[in-house]
Amino acid sequence: MNADYHALRAFADSWGLLAMTLFFIAVLVFVFRPGARRAADEAASIPLKED
């Protein structure tokens, strides 16, 4: 069991960190893309719409 812990810890320290960093950058790109403002404004106004 101790070897499993060390193997997973080594993976998390290297590839896991890289994967989380890439995911974070992808989220930032998605949020700050040129068309995101209109989509965010539309989503924010949903609770105020009267059907």
Secondary structure, 3 states (H helix, E strand, C coil): CHHHHHHHHHHHHHHHHHHHHHHHHHHHHHHCCCCHHHHHHHHHCHHHCCC
